Amino acid sequence: MARIVSQKVSERWGVNLVVDNRPGAGGIIAVEVAAKAAPDGYTLLMAHFPLAITVNIAKVSFDPVRDFAPVILLATTQNALAVNPAVPAKSVKELIALAQSKPGELRYASGGNGTSMHVSAELFALMAGVSLTHVPYKGAAPALVDLISGQVQVSFVSVPAVAPHIKSGKVRGLAVTGSRRSPLVPDLPTLSEAGLKGYGSEQWYGVLVPRATPRAIVERLNRDFAWALGQPDTRSRLQDSGFEIASRTTEASFGAFLASEIAKWAQVVKKAGIKAE
């Protein structure tokens, strides 16, 4: 996401926008670097979904709402609720009934504690009133491998990653986690359509800057990133990669969305008892 969008913004500016990867601590290191940066518009943060989880399970030196100014929400991706073909459930309602009949016996794979795969499954369990056993992996790829092999029965896997395996029959897709169907697997209903009214879990990607960044700079950044999203080549590259481009791109809408995501997942983390690794 960062490389696709920054390339287009760089063309508009006539200067390079450098993507500086700062991996580690579930994204905390990168956020801390950005929070301490000079508020001059030269350091931006590509924020994404795990930020809303991390601040609820770990002690961090920053507050995403207090310490950053929202620039723009760029895009989202969904997960798909998928099961191994050996699982007899062929719909969400059948899976819920199966889980209710065998409390704790169904194992679900995630890419690790606090990941989108993990919290999507916990939100599902809370709303469906079922008990599932969490099996965390060191990344989404090995989790998907074990779902296909049958070592685990259930997983919430990103749609771009799992769509080919649904189409080949290696796994059975039951629903998607977003507010609308995915163009990559259009036959799958949303979980809300499938009976869990109000369910929603999407990975999101947006741009933040240090809170004290001048308003004029924030507005300029918003305009330029919105312009980049509107370019046909950018849109096609993002959509081909499985991203769903955001329809609301104002600073205010992203700020409200970020705050709502943090509050929403705080409740799930608390009720599910999710702890930092």
Stockholm file with secondary structure:
# STOCKHOLM 1.0

chainA/1-277         MARIVSQKVSERWGVNLVVDNRPGAGGIIAVEVAAKAAPDGYTLLMAHFPLAITVNIAKVSFDPVRDFAPVILLATTQNALAVNPAVPAKSVKELIALAQSKPGELRYASGGNGTSMHVSAELFALMAGVSLTHVPYKGAAPALVDLISGQVQVSFVSVPAVAPHIKSGKVRGLAVTGSRRSPLVPDLPTLSEAGLKGYGSEQWYGVLVPRATPRAIVERLNRDFAWALGQPDTRSRLQDSGFEIASRTTEASFGAFLASEIAKWAQVVKKAGIKAE
#=GR chainA/1-277 SS CHHHHHHHHHHHHTSCCCCCCCCCGGGHHHHHHHHTSCSSSSCCEEEETHHHHHHHHSCCSCCHHHHEEEEEEEEEEEEEEEECTTSCCCSHHHHHHHHHHSTTTSEEEESSTTSHHHHHHHHHHHHHTCCCEEEECSSHHHHHHHHHHTSSSEEEEEHHHHHHHHHHTSSEEEEESSSSCCTTSTTSCBTTTTTCTTCCCEEEEEEEEETTSCHHHHHHHHHHHHHHHHSHHHHHHHHHTTCEECSCCCHHHHHHHHHHHHHHHHHHHHHHTCCCC
#=GC SS_cons         CHHHHHHHHHHHHTSCCCCCCCCCGGGHHHHHHHHTSCSSSSCCEEEETHHHHHHHHSCCSCCHHHHEEEEEEEEEEEEEEEECTTSCCCSHHHHHHHHHHSTTTSEEEESSTTSHHHHHHHHHHHHHTCCCEEEECSSHHHHHHHHHHTSSSEEEEEHHHHHHHHHHTSSEEEEESSSSCCTTSTTSCBTTTTTCTTCCCEEEEEEEEETTSCHHHHHHHHHHHHHHHHSHHHHHHHHHTTCEECSCCCHHHHHHHHHHHHHHHHHHHHHHTCCCC
//
